[in-house]
Amino acid sequence: MRPFPPAQGLHSPAPPPPSAPSPAPRRRTVLACALTAAGTTALTSGCGNGGDVEVSGTVLGETSEVPVGGGKIFADEKVVVTQPAAGDFKAFSAVCTHQGCTVGSVTNGLINCPCHGSRFRIADASVAAGPAPRPLPPREITVSDGTIRLA
């Protein structure tokens, strides 16, 4: 009896054809991958494959628009971007977890909802004052060359 070759089903793609080895990664690729591995908000493609870093996503604005210790609301995208410390950008949904109002301002280290007075901390969007029952959900952004993009 002859053995059957390994099955090439839907979940077992055919092996890729042999190709030339990947070129060495470029300096900016290595740096971007290292930053990504370190847990920053930088999201890149090309890590580990020798490719260039590709930046994509909806442009929200410039880093200069977000004050240190404050934030900016991008109402059209329903995102609030904060900068708790210099160069540390965070992004959260701008929709309050109480009744769905869009937050209205960022002052004194807090993201403020105008509807019922909920307040959220700029560092992690945790609830500083209710009635909101939960923190604002995080949103993924990239920060590159002074531009903030929604991932």
Sequence and secondary structure as in RCSB ss.txt:
>XXXX:A:sequence
MRPFPPAQGLHSPAPPPPSAPSPAPRRRTVLACALTAAGTTALTSGCGNGGDVEVSGTVLGETSEVPVGGGKIFA
DEKVVVTQPAAGDFKAFSAVCTHQGCTVGSVTNGLINCPCHGSRFRIADASVAAGPAPRPLPPREITVSDGTIRL
A
>XXXX:A:secstr
         TTS              HHHHHHHHHHHTT S   S TTTT      SEEEEEGGGS TTEEEEEG
GGTEEEEEEETTEEEEEESB TTT  B  EEETTEEE TTT  EEETTT  EEESS  S   B  EEEETTEEEE
 
